[in-house]
Structure formats: structure tokens, C-alpha cells
Amino acid sequence: MKRVRINEGKVGLVFKRGNYNRVLTEGNYWLSFNEKVYIYSISNEFFAPIKLELLLEDNQLSDMLEVIHVLDNEIVLKYENKIFKGVLKAGKYAFWKSKTNNYTFTKVDLSNVEITESIDKSVLTKAEMLQYIRVYVVESYEKAILFLDGKKEKVLTSGVYYFWKNTIGINVEKVDLRHIQLEISGQEMLTKDKTALRINFYAQYKVTDIDKALIENKNFEKQLYILIQLALREYIGAVTLDELLENKESVAEKVLKTVASKAVSLGVKILDSGIRDIILPGEIKDIMNQVLIAQKKAQANVITRREETASTRSLLNTAKLMEDNAMLFKLKEMEYVEKIADKIGEISVSGSGNVVEQLRTIFTK
């Protein structure tokens, strides 16, 4: 015989000749020489020395254990005193029941996509959970469609979404709901009068129907680009270069009117558009510069002739006034004498007579 002591917080399993015999709780016991005891701490998980089902046939031991059976398509989240402690995979587990060990378990069916279990997000982001979780983020300026195995499930607004990882295919297609600018740069086009030029055009749009943009149309942004490009080519090909340059502001209005209704079928609304640049070939630029210079010269000549005519008319009017008024003539004559005298340094007058008369003789015939 041998004496065995089972301390507080411990449990003993007695085996006789290799077979399970009984369970020992706290206390002192005598065992025969052909009996062997395995002592376990009830604060730890129980790992059975033999097949667990054989031990559970003992009702006393079965009442002391909490057995968790996890299937292949399941996991179990283990909590101890409400603190997450780990994940139990497929298998059978046993834990001692006690007042000090407050174990709780949350069973998860991985065959589901949605996380319907009451699990805190802080637990879902744990390293142990990453292999079981799929995470998708929809930004505040986005909207998305959730597809399960290629089939539309629902529309997702902004937020962080967690799904269980399984054999079901998940795809989250997102669109940007902000105002987006589309650039159509360096488009080579021919006008009605066969003038080759390049145009930089822009359009601003916004997605209004996510179903049309993502489901009913493939690559809606590329389709919108082509629609605007074709509308621009159609308009440019119907006007001459002079008409285009004179009515450049109307191009955006015409293109917008052509494309607006077609853009609705893509799930977008065009908000604004316009021509950024019209780039002409070098030889056309030279010709237009020459035309501009000639026009400006002609305008300058017209202005010069107009001024000359006005000046001549003014002189004629003055002459008529002086012809009718001798005093005015005399004053005008003295005015010119004064102007001439300003340019002469010294004048010598000799003889007698009126000085003004002598000056008049000098400056007039």
C-alpha cells in the first residue's frame, strides 16, 4: 500500500493495471501497489492519458469536466474570465470545472460568410483569428457591392467588414462617389476644312447608380472616356477652324448635350466639361500669326488715316476763322513767331521802326 495526497486545486486519476479505475479529489488516499495515479491541475486544460470517451463513462469524472466537441467546419473561441485565450480547431477538448476557472466558449460555424456571433472586433483582429477572417474596408467616400460566388448579395456603405474565411468566394467591388475629373489629352482631329489639330479636353463626373456602373457595364470609366472622345470628334469634324476658334466655349455645351443621356446608362452624371487647349500645327500657327499681324497693321493704318483726316479738318476750320477775323490771324501769327523765337539764341535788330514789324519781316515772307 502507498499513501497519496491530493492537494487543493488538484485532481487525481487512478489507473489499475493500465485501466482507468476512479477519480480522486482533494484529500488523502491509500493505493495498492498495482494502482497508479495521474495528478492534474484544474487550472489547466485536461489532456486525457487514454481515449477521452472511456474516461467520460465515469459519471463523477464526466460531471467535473466540460467537454467541447469541434467539428471540421467549426472553430471555438475560448475565454477565461471573459478574456480571449485562443481558438480551438476541429477535435474534442476537456476543461476542468471550478470556481477559479470561469471558462466560456463561443462556437462558430465557418460555413457561414456573415459573422452573426457576438464577437468583439478587438478579438477579430487578434493574430490567432487572422487565418479565419476576411477583412474589407469601404472608405467614407466609397460605396461597394458584395458578391458571394459571383452573385450580388448586398450594397455596402462606408465601414470595416469582417467575414469568415471558407470555400465561398467573396468579392467586394467599390466605386468612388467623389467628383472625378476625366482628362482626354492630345486628341488629334480634323476640322471640316481639313485642318489638323490636337485638343486637350476635360470632363467632371460623379457616380450616381452603383448597380449600373459595376454590374450592367464593364469598365464604365473607359466607356465614358470613349463616349466623350467620339462626341468631341463628331463636333470638331462638323466645324471649320475659324468657327471652332470663334465658338470655343460652345464645344463643351455641345459635347455635354450629346453625352449626358448616354452617361446615365453607365450610372454616372456629367457635371462639367470644357476645352483646356487647342494646339495647332507649326505652319498653321505661322499663317495665323501673319494674318493677325496684317490685321493689326490694317487697323493701325485706319487709325492713322482717321487721325490725319481729323487734324486736316481742324486746320481747315482754323484757317477759315483766321480769314474772317484779322485779329485772330494776328494772334496766330504771333504764336508761331514765339515758337520760332524759342529756338533762336540771339536776334539783332537795326534801324528805326516798329520792332514787331521788323520781326515779322524776318519770319515771314
MINUFI-834477 format. One line per 4 residues: number of its first residue (from 1); their letters; for each residue x, y, z of N, C-alpha, C. Coordinates in steps of 0.02 Angstrom, whole numbers, plus 50000, padded with zeros to 5 digits. Each point is the difference from the previous one (the first is absolute). Layout:
REM residues N
NUM	a	X/Y/Z/X/Y/Z/X/Y/Z | ...
REM end
This chain:
REM residues 365
1	mkrv	50042/49940/50000/49958/50060/50000/50044/50063/50000 | 49974/50050/49968/50036/50064/50001/49949/50056/50009 | 50023/50052/50033/49956/50056/50018/50010/50056/49949 | 49943/50030/49978/50001/50054/49950/49961/50060/50028
5	rine	50029/50060/49992/49967/50062/50022/49981/50040/49938 | 49934/50018/49994/49974/50042/49947/49987/50069/50030 | 50040/50049/49980/49994/50067/50027/49942/50038/49968 | 49986/50059/50031/49946/50042/49975/50018/50025/49929
9	gkvg	49951/49998/49957/50011/50020/49931/50029/49946/49956 | 50003/49939/50028/50026/49943/49963/49948/49946/49995 | 50007/49956/49950/49956/49942/49991/50045/49942/49980 | 49986/49942/50028/50038/49941/49983/49959/49948/49963
13	lvfk	50029/49968/49950/49968/49945/49964/50039/49936/50015 | 49964/49951/50026/50032/49938/50019/49992/49948/49945 | 50056/49969/49982/50000/49946/49950/50026/49937/50033 | 49964/49944/49988/50019/49936/50028/50016/49952/49943
17	rgny	50064/49978/50000/50025/49957/49946/49986/50031/49931 | 50008/50067/49995/49993/50035/49936/49930/50021/49982 | 49951/49978/50040/49931/50019/49987/49976/50052/50050 | 49958/50046/49974/49975/50052/50044/49956/49969/50053
21	nrvl	50008/50026/50064/49964/49971/50056/49952/50049/50032 | 50027/50059/50020/49958/50049/50035/50035/50068/50001 | 49961/50052/50025/50027/50068/50005/50007/50017/50074 | 50054/50036/50016/50013/50021/50069/49999/50076/50004
25	tegn	49960/50027/50046/49999/50072/50012/50045/50016/50060 | 49997/50060/50026/50044/50022/50055/49993/49953/50061 | 50058/49977/50025/50000/49957/50059/50058/49951/49999 | 50001/49954/50051/50051/49948/50006/49971/49932/49982
29	ywls	50040/49961/49962/49975/49935/49975/50055/49948/50005 | 49977/49937/50007/50046/49943/49999/49989/49962/49935 | 50054/49985/49967/49997/49963/49937/50039/49935/50006 | 49976/49949/49965/50036/49937/49998/50060/50007/49953
33	fnek	50044/49951/50003/50062/50005/49961/49988/49993/49924 | 49944/49971/49981/49986/49994/49928/49957/50058/49974 | 49992/50054/50040/49964/50059/49979/50048/50059/49991 | 49985/50041/49949/50040/50058/49985/49955/50061/49993
37	vyiy	50022/50057/50026/49959/50061/49999/50033/50053/49957 | 49959/50034/49960/50022/50058/49960/49966/50061/50030 | 50040/50048/50019/49974/50060/50034/49999/50059/49951 | 49942/50035/49998/49990/50056/49953/49981/50063/50038
41	sisn	50021/50056/49974/49980/50065/50028/49936/50021/49965 | 49950/50018/50039/49935/50018/49971/50003/50070/49968 | 50055/50036/50007/50006/50065/49968/50023/49994/49927 | 50019/49939/49980/50024/49989/49932/49950/49958/49960
45	effa	50008/50000/49935/49959/49956/49957/50017/49927/50016 | 49949/49958/49996/50011/49929/50015/50019/49962/49937 | 50058/49967/50001/50023/49958/49946/49996/49927/50023 | 49953/49963/49970/49987/49931/50023/50058/49954/49984
49	pikl	50021/49958/50047/50054/49952/49987/49977/49942/49956 | 49934/49989/49997/49972/49949/49956/49942/50032/49962 | 49965/49962/49962/49945/50027/49961/49949/50033/50046 | 49981/50062/49984/49958/50040/50044/49932/49967/50010
53	elll	49973/49968/49949/49933/49969/50007/49999/49947/50054 | 50056/49965/50009/50002/49949/50053/49997/50031/50069 | 50033/50058/50008/50000/50034/50065/49931/50029/50015 | 49966/50023/49948/49935/50033/50011/49946/49950/50019
57	ednq	50014/49935/49996/49952/49950/50024/49992/50003/50076 | 50050/50031/50033/49995/50011/50072/49960/50063/50011 | 49941/49994/50028/49955/50058/50009/50030/50053/50044 | 50037/49979/50052/50031/50048/50045/50051/50043/49962
61	lsdm	50042/49967/49961/50050/50037/49961/49966/50041/49945 | 49948/49974/49970/49964/50036/49947/49970/50064/50026 | 49975/49999/50062/49971/50061/50030/50053/50052/50016 | 50061/49978/50007/50054/50046/50018/50032/50033/49938
65	levi	49982/49976/49942/50031/50025/49938/49948/50033/49955 | 50022/50053/49966/49960/50030/49946/50032/49980/49935 | 49964/49962/49960/50027/49973/49938/49974/50041/49941 | 50047/50020/49958/49984/50039/49940/50017/49958/49939
69	hvld	49948/49989/49958/50010/49961/49939/49996/50048/49940 | 50055/50006/49964/50005/50047/49944/50002/49961/49935 | 49952/50014/49954/49996/49965/49936/50048/50031/49950 | 50006/49967/49941/50048/50022/49949/49985/50071/49975
73	neiv	49936/50019/49995/49982/50066/49973/49989/50051/50056 | 50028/49986/50059/49989/50043/50057/50066/50020/50033 | 49997/50054/50037/50053/50018/50048/49964/50023/50064 | 50035/49998/50055/49972/50023/50063/50048/50050/50031
77	lkye	49973/50058/50018/50039/50052/50033/49997/49989/50075 | 50058/49993/50031/50003/49985/50072/50015/50064/50039 | 49959/50012/50051/50010/50057/50045/50009/49974/50071 | 50045/50031/50036/50010/49985/50071/49991/50064/50040
81	nkif	49949/49999/50043/49982/50060/50037/49989/50060/49953 | 49964/49985/49944/49981/50050/49949/50059/50027/49960 | 50057/49968/50005/50060/50020/49962/50013/49948/49947 | 50008/50022/49937/50012/49954/49945/50067/49964/50009
85	kgvl	49998/49934/49995/50060/49960/50012/50022/49959/49940 | 49959/49993/49950/50023/49963/49942/49943/49969/49960 | 50018/49963/49948/49953/49969/49954/50007/49925/50003 | 49944/49965/50005/50000/49926/49999/49980/49977/49930
89	kagk	50044/49961/49969/49985/49973/49934/49961/49935/50006 | 49989/49967/49943/49961/49938/49999/50031/49949/50048 | 49958/49970/50042/50024/49951/50049/49956/50000/50061 | 50022/49962/50052/49963/49997/50063/50045/50024/50056
93	yafw	49974/50045/50041/50040/50032/50053/49963/49993/50066 | 50038/49998/50054/49970/49995/50067/50034/50051/50047 | 49958/50033/50040/50024/50049/50048/49968/49986/50068 | 50040/50009/50053/49975/49989/50067/49951/50055/50020
97	kskt	49946/49979/50033/49953/50048/50027/50021/50019/50071 | 50004/50065/50011/50017/50023/50068/49978/50072/50008 | 50001/50022/50063/49980/50069/50014/50054/50049/49977 | 50062/49978/49999/50056/50044/49980/50005/50006/49924
101	nnyt	49978/49948/49964/50003/50000/49927/49931/50015/49972 | 49990/50062/49978/49936/50018/49971/50008/49998/49924 | 49997/49939/49972/50007/49992/49927/49933/50014/49966 | 50005/50036/49943/49942/50007/49956/50024/49987/49929
105	ftkv	49954/49976/49959/50019/49980/49932/49948/50027/49951 | 50025/50023/49942/49957/50024/49946/50013/49957/49939 | 49949/49962/49980/50009/49955/49942/49982/50038/49936 | 50042/49991/49949/49991/50035/49936/49993/49949/49945
109	dlsn	49949/50010/49958/49990/49958/49941/50033/50034/49941 | 50057/49974/49977/50039/50031/49947/49967/49992/49931 | 49948/49960/49995/49966/49993/49936/49959/50062/49984 | 49988/50043/50050/49965/50063/49989/50051/50053/49980
113	veit	49978/50048/49961/50044/50056/49981/49995/50056/50050 | 49938/50019/50017/49989/50055/50046/50020/49979/50071 | 50027/50046/50038/50017/49988/50070/49940/50021/50041 | 49959/49951/50017/49939/50014/50039/50011/49991/50075
117	esid	50055/49968/50018/50014/49989/50071/50018/50066/50035 | 49987/50003/50063/50017/50060/50039/50074/49998/50019 | 50041/50028/49955/50073/50000/50010/50024/50072/49993 | 50037/50022/50050/50026/50068/49998/50051/50008/49944
121	ksvl	50002/50060/49968/50046/50012/49945/50073/49995/50022 | 50013/50016/50064/50068/49994/50025/50025/49928/49998 | 49953/49953/50007/50019/49929/49996/50011/49980/49928 | 49959/50027/49954/50006/49981/49930/50067/50022/49971
125	tkae	50031/50050/50029/50064/50024/49974/50060/49966/50033 | 49989/49953/50045/50055/49964/50032/50037/49957/49949 | 50065/49989/50012/50041/49961/49954/49972/49930/49991 | 49973/49971/50053/49973/49932/49996/49940/49995/49954
129	mlqy	49965/50057/49989/49939/49999/49961/50010/50016/49926 | 50059/50026/49982/50012/50024/49932/49990/49945/49947 | 50017/49938/50017/49994/49947/49950/49927/49979/49988 | 49954/50026/50041/49929/49982/49993/49958/50059/49975
133	irvy	50031/50059/49992/49962/50061/49987/50020/50030/49933 | 49950/50027/49964/50013/50042/49942/49974/50070/50016 | 50043/50050/49987/49983/50069/50019/49998/50044/49937 | 49947/50041/49995/49993/50047/49945/49983/50069/50029
137	vves	50033/50051/49972/49989/50069/50024/49968/50040/49943 | 49944/50032/50015/49967/50046/49954/50008/50070/50029 | 50036/50043/49965/50014/50066/50025/49937/50043/50002 | 50005/50058/50035/49942/50044/50009/49976/50029/49934
141	yeka	50044/50004/49949/49981/50028/49935/49984/49945/49949 | 49991/49938/50024/49988/49944/49955/49934/49965/50016 | 49979/49960/49952/49944/49953/50009/50020/49936/49964 | 49977/49943/50025/50023/49936/49971/49942/49951/49995
145	ilfl	50011/49949/49957/49953/49945/49994/50035/49936/50021 | 49967/49962/50043/50027/49936/50023/49974/49944/49955 | 50047/49961/49971/49983/49943/49957/50022/49936/50036 | 49954/49952/50004/50015/49934/50028/49995/49949/49944
149	dgkk	50057/49968/49985/50003/49952/49945/49974/50032/49935 | 50018/50063/49989/49982/50036/49939/49930/50028/49998 | 49961/49992/50054/49932/50024/50002/49995/50059/50047 | 49965/50052/49977/49992/50059/50043/49962/49983/50063
153	ekvl	50030/50019/50057/49968/49987/50065/49967/50063/50027 | 50039/50055/50004/49973/50062/50027/50049/50057/49987 | 49976/50061/50012/50041/50061/49992/50030/50017/50068 | 50065/50016/50000/50035/50018/50061/50014/50074/50000
157	tsgv	49981/50033/50055/50019/50070/50009/50068/50003/50035 | 50022/50060/50017/50067/50007/50030/50004/49964/50066 | 50059/49969/50013/50011/49963/50062/50050/49944/49989 | 50013/49962/50054/50044/49942/49999/49957/49937/50007
161	yyfw	50009/49952/49955/49958/49940/49998/50044/49938/50010 | 49975/49955/50043/50035/49938/50015/49956/49941/49977 | 50032/49952/49967/49965/49940/49977/50042/49939/50018 | 49966/49944/50012/50036/49938/50013/50033/49975/49936
165	knti	50058/49971/50008/50037/49974/49942/49979/49927/49990 | 49973/49986/49941/49979/49932/49983/50004/49991/49925 | 49966/49949/49974/50004/49985/49929/49957/50046/49957 | 49958/50040/50031/49957/50046/49962/50042/50059/49977
169	ginv	49997/50013/49934/50039/50056/49973/49968/50067/50016 | 50040/50046/50025/49976/50067/50018/50037/50051/49958 | 49961/50047/49972/50030/50055/49962/49963/50064/50017 | 50037/50052/50016/49971/50065/50017/50023/50050/49948
173	ekvd	49953/50022/49957/50015/50048/49947/49980/50070/50025 | 50047/50046/49997/49989/50067/50027/50001/50053/49945 | 49964/50055/50011/50002/50058/49956/50011/50063/50043 | 50033/50049/49969/50013/50063/50033/49941/50047/49987
177	lrhi	49970/50026/50053/49941/50043/49993/50017/50074/49996 | 50064/50017/50001/50020/50070/49996/49995/50026/49928 | 50006/50066/49992/50004/50029/49933/50067/49981/49969 | 49998/49969/49941/50060/49974/49968/50010/50036/49934
181	qlei	50062/50018/49986/50016/50035/49938/50031/49951/49950 | 49973/50000/49940/50023/49957/49946/50037/50043/49949 | 50062/49983/49987/50041/50039/49953/50004/49963/49932 | 49986/50036/49946/50008/49974/49933/50053/50043/49967
185	sgqe	50062/49976/49999/50057/50042/49981/50028/49980/49931 | 50023/50051/49964/50037/49990/49937/49960/49965/49946 | 49935/50015/49996/49959/49968/49949/50011/50033/49932 | 50026/49963/49951/50012/50027/49933/49935/49995/49959
189	mltk	49978/50057/49974/49936/50003/49965/50005/50043/49938 | 49951/49991/49954/49996/50040/49939/49936/50041/50002 | 50006/50064/49985/49940/50042/49996/49966/49991/49932 | 49945/50035/49991/49963/49994/49938/50042/50022/49940
193	dkta	50044/50051/50010/50042/50024/49946/50068/49964/49998 | 50002/49939/50029/50059/49955/49997/50062/50028/50036 | 49989/50040/50051/50056/50025/50040/50014/49950/50056 | 50062/49977/50003/50019/49952/50053/50018/50039/50063
197	lrin	49974/49977/50056/50015/50033/50064/49996/49949/50056 | 50025/50019/50058/49996/49958/50060/49962/50037/50054 | 49958/49963/50036/49957/50031/50051/50009/49964/50067 | 50004/50039/50053/49999/49974/50069/49932/50019/50029
201	fyaq	49962/49948/50020/49931/50010/50023/49993/49967/50069 | 49957/50028/50042/49988/49971/50066/49925/49994/50012 | 49983/49953/50044/49930/49994/50022/49999/49980/50073 | 49954/50027/50037/49993/49984/50071/49934/49962/50009
205	ykvt	50004/49942/50035/49940/49958/50007/49996/49971/50070 | 49942/49970/50015/49988/49969/50066/49958/49938/49989 | 50017/49946/50036/49962/49937/49995/49935/50009/50040 | 49944/49986/49967/49935/50007/50032/49963/49933/50009
209	didk	50017/49950/49961/49967/49935/50004/50054/49946/50000 | 50012/49970/50058/50054/49952/50007/49985/49935/49963 | 49937/49981/49996/49981/49938/49964/50016/50005/49926 | 49982/50057/49969/50014/50009/49929/50075/50005/49988
213	alie	50035/50034/50045/50071/50010/49991/50040/49935/50006 | 49981/49957/50046/50041/49940/50014/49971/49936/49971 | 49934/49995/49995/49969/49937/49978/49980/50002/49927 | 49963/50052/49981/49974/50002/49932/50052/50021/49948
217	nknf	50055/50030/50023/50052/50022/49953/50069/49975/50024 | 50041/49983/49950/50068/49979/50015/50046/50059/49987 | 50038/50018/50052/50048/50055/49995/49965/50064/49977 | 49954/50024/50042/49959/50058/49981/50043/50063/49987
221	ekql	50057/50006/50034/50042/50059/49990/50029/50002/49929 | 50020/49942/49975/50027/49997/49932/49945/50015/49949 | 49940/49974/50013/49944/50014/49955/49983/50075/49999 | 50001/50031/50058/49986/50072/50003/50053/50039/49962
225	yili	50062/49980/50005/50055/50032/49964/49987/49997/49924 | 49980/49941/49976/49989/49992/49928/49939/50040/49977 | 49947/50003/50041/49941/50039/49982/50018/50074/49991 | 50038/50027/50046/50019/50070/49996/50047/50011/49941
229	qlal	50045/49954/49989/50048/50005/49944/49963/50002/49933 | 49951/49955/49991/49963/49997/49938/49957/50063/49990 | 49968/50023/50054/49959/50061/49995/50043/50060/49981 | 50060/50003/50028/50046/50055/49984/50022/49998/49927
233	reyi	50017/49939/49977/50020/49993/49930/49942/50018/49952 | 49940/49980/50018/49942/50015/49958/49990/50076/49994 | 50006/50036/50055/49990/50072/49997/50056/50035/49962 | 50063/49982/50015/50057/50033/49967/49998/49988/49925
237	gavt	49980/49941/49979/49997/49984/49928/49945/50037/49963 | 49954/50031/50037/49943/50034/49968/50010/50076/49996 | 50056/50026/50026/50011/50073/49998/50068/50014/49970 | 50008/50061/49973/50065/50021/49974/50043/50025/50056
241	ldel	50064/50011/49985/50047/50024/50051/49978/50068/50026 | 49980/50044/49955/49979/50067/50022/49939/49996/50045 | 49952/49957/49982/49940/49992/50041/50017/49972/50069 | 50047/49953/50001/50021/49970/50063/50032/50052/50046
245	lenk	50045/50041/49971/50035/50049/50041/49953/50055/50023 | 49951/50018/49960/49954/50052/50018/49949/49977/50052 | 49983/49934/49999/49949/49974/50045/50028/49944/50044 | 50060/50011/50026/50032/49948/50041/49959/49984/50062
249	esva	49967/50050/50028/49962/49988/50062/49939/49955/49988 | 49975/49998/49938/49940/49960/49986/50015/49926/49991 | 50064/49982/49993/50018/49930/49989/49978/49958/50060 | 50016/50023/50060/49981/49963/50060/49926/49988/50005
253	ekvl	49960/50052/49983/49927/49995/50003/49975/49948/49951 | 50027/49999/49939/49978/49952/49949/50019/49929/50020 | 50061/49991/50024/50023/49933/50019/49960/49975/50060 | 49989/50043/50049/49962/49981/50059/49929/49979/49982
257	ktva	49970/50036/49954/49931/49984/49979/49998/49933/49965 | 50051/49984/49962/50002/49936/49963/50011/49941/50047 | 50042/50010/50051/50022/49944/50042/49955/49990/50061 | 49967/50051/50023/49963/49998/50064/49953/49941/50006
261	skav	49957/49991/49949/49951/49945/50004/50033/49932/49998 | 50054/49994/49961/50035/49935/49996/50037/49985/50065 | 50023/50052/50035/50036/49991/50063/49954/49971/50054 | 49935/50016/49996/49953/49974/50050/49999/49924/49999
265	slgv	50004/49970/49941/50000/49927/49995/50063/49969/50030 | 50052/50041/50009/50061/49976/50032/49998/50010/50076 | 49947/50032/50024/49994/50012/50072/50037/50062/50023 | 50017/50046/49954/50036/50060/50019/49963/50062/49975
269	kild	50016/50056/50031/49973/50065/49979/50059/50046/49986 | 50000/50029/49940/50053/50047/49982/49982/50069/50027 | 50045/50028/50040/49987/50063/50034/50026/50060/49961 | 50056/49992/49967/50030/50056/49964/50050/49973/49949
273	sgir	50015/50042/49950/50049/49980/49949/50025/50063/49965 | 50055/49993/49964/50026/50058/49964/50065/49984/49964 | 50018/50044/49953/50063/49993/49964/50054/50035/50041 | 50054/49964/50012/50056/50029/50036/50048/50035/49952
277	diil	50017/49966/49944/50047/50028/49952/49981/49979/49930 | 50013/50044/49952/49998/49984/49928/50070/50011/49974 | 50033/49947/49977/50069/50003/49979/50002/49994/49924 | 50024/50053/49966/50003/50001/49927/50069/49979/49976
281	pgei	50005/49972/49938/50065/49985/49970/50041/50063/49991 | 50067/49992/49996/50044/50058/49995/49986/50045/49941 | 49988/49970/49940/49988/50041/49941/49934/50038/50005 | 49949/49970/50031/49937/50036/50009/50009/50058/50049
285	kdim	50041/49989/50051/50014/50054/50046/50033/50059/49965 | 50049/49985/49956/50035/50053/49964/49952/50040/49956 | 49957/49963/49965/49952/50033/49955/49953/50045/50041 | 49975/49974/50056/49954/50038/50041/50034/50061/50030
289	nqvl	50064/49993/50018/50037/50057/50026/50008/50054/49946 | 50013/49978/49938/50006/50048/49945/49933/50036/49988 | 49946/49962/50002/49934/50030/49991/49986/50050/50055 | 50018/49981/50061/49988/50045/50057/50040/50064/49993
293	iaqk	50064/49992/49979/50043/50060/49991/49971/50045/49946 | 49978/49969/49945/49970/50040/49945/49938/50036/50023 | 49958/49966/50039/49939/50031/50026/50016/50059/50045 | 50050/49990/50044/50019/50054/50046/50029/50059/49962
297	kaqa	50041/49986/49948/50028/50054/49959/49944/50039/49965 | 49952/49963/49973/49944/50033/49966/49961/50043/50049 | 49989/49975/50060/49965/50039/50051/50039/50063/50018 | 50068/49991/50005/50042/50058/50016/49997/50052/49945
301	nvit	50001/49978/49936/49995/50047/49944/49934/50038/50000 | 49947/49964/50015/49935/50033/50003/49999/50054/50054 | 50029/49983/50056/50001/50049/50056/50043/50060/49980 | 50058/49987/49968/50044/50056/49978/49964/50045/49951
305	rree	49967/49970/49950/49964/50041/49951/49944/50040/50033 | 49968/49968/50049/49945/50035/50034/50027/50061/50038 | 50058/49991/50032/50029/50055/50038/50024/50056/49953 | 50030/49980/49943/50023/50050/49951/49942/50040/49973
309	tast	49946/49965/49985/49940/50035/49975/49973/50049/50052 | 49998/49978/50061/49975/50044/50053/50044/50061/50008 | 50068/49989/49995/50047/50056/50007/49992/50050/49943 | 49993/49973/49938/49991/50045/49942/49936/50040/50006
313	rsll	49947/49966/50022/49936/50034/50009/50006/50056/50051 | 50038/49987/50053/50010/50051/50052/50037/50060/49973 | 50054/49986/49959/50038/50055/49970/49956/50042/49952 | 49958/49966/49962/49955/50035/49953/49953/50046/50037
317	ntak	49973/49975/50055/49954/50041/50040/50035/50061/50028 | 50064/49989/50023/50038/50056/50027/50014/50052/49947 | 50018/49976/49939/50016/50046/49945/49939/50043/49982 | 49942/49969/49999/49938/50037/49984/49986/50053/50052
321	lmed	50013/49986/50064/49989/50049/50053/50048/50059/49994 | 50063/49984/49984/50050/50054/49994/49986/50044/49939 | 49972/49969/49947/49984/50038/49939/49946/50052/50015 | 49954/49983/50044/49945/50045/50016/50017/50047/50057
325	naml	50053/49988/50036/50016/50041/50059/50074/50018/49998 | 50016/50063/49983/50070/50023/49994/50037/49996/50066 | 49965/50016/50055/50032/49998/50066/50021/49928/50018 | 49957/49952/49985/50017/49930/50013/50060/49979/49959
329	fklk	50002/50023/49937/50057/49985/49957/50064/50028/50030 | 49994/50062/50025/50058/50034/50029/50025/49961/50062 | 49953/49979/50042/50019/49961/50060/50033/49934/49982 | 49974/49966/49949/50028/49936/49978/50070/50010/49973
333	emey	50009/50058/49964/50065/50015/49971/50051/50011/50056 | 49979/50037/50051/50045/50014/50056/50016/49934/50038 | 49952/49956/50003/50011/49936/50033/50055/49960/49966 | 49999/50000/49934/50052/49963/49963/50068/50035/50006
337	veki	49998/50069/50000/50063/50037/50008/50032/49982/50068 | 49956/49995/50052/50025/49982/50066/50032/49931/50000 | 49968/49953/49966/50027/49932/49998/50068/49999/49964 | 50005/50041/49946/50063/50001/49963/50054/50034/50041
341	adki	49979/50054/50034/50049/50037/50040/50028/49959/50057 | 49962/49952/50025/50025/49956/50054/50060/49960/49978 | 50006/49988/49935/50055/49960/49974/50060/50042/49976 | 49994/50066/50006/50054/50045/49978/50034/50030/50061
345	geis	50067/49995/50002/50036/50025/50058/50004/50076/50003 | 50011/50033/49942/50009/50073/50001/49973/50030/49935 | 49967/50059/50005/49973/50036/49942/50026/50072/50003 | 50030/50023/49946/50025/50070/49995/49952/50041/49957
349	vsgs	49977/50055/50027/49953/50045/49964/50035/50067/49991 | 50002/50026/49941/50034/50064/49986/49952/50048/49965 | 50016/50062/50003/49958/50050/49967/49942/50020/50043 | 49961/50044/49975/49942/50024/50038/49937/49965/49977
353	gnvv	49948/50009/50034/49937/49970/49980/49972/49954/50054 | 49943/49975/49985/49966/49957/50049/50036/49932/50003 | 50017/49977/50062/50036/49937/50009/49959/49941/49976 | 49937/50001/50016/49957/49944/49979/49997/49994/49925
357	eqlr	49998/50058/49966/49998/49999/49928/50065/49971/49972 | 50058/50019/50032/50063/49972/49977/50003/49925/50010 | 49975/49976/50057/49998/49927/50012/49956/49964/49950 | 49946/50036/49985/49955/49971/49950/50036/49993/49933
361	tift	50040/50051/49984/50038/49998/49937/50049/49943/50000 | 50030/49986/50059/50049/49946/50005/49967/49932/49991 | 49943/49989/50035/49969/49933/50002/49949/49986/49947 | 49981/50052/49964/49949/49989/49948/50024/50027/49935
365	k	49973/49971/49949/50018/50024/49933/49965/50064/49986
REM end
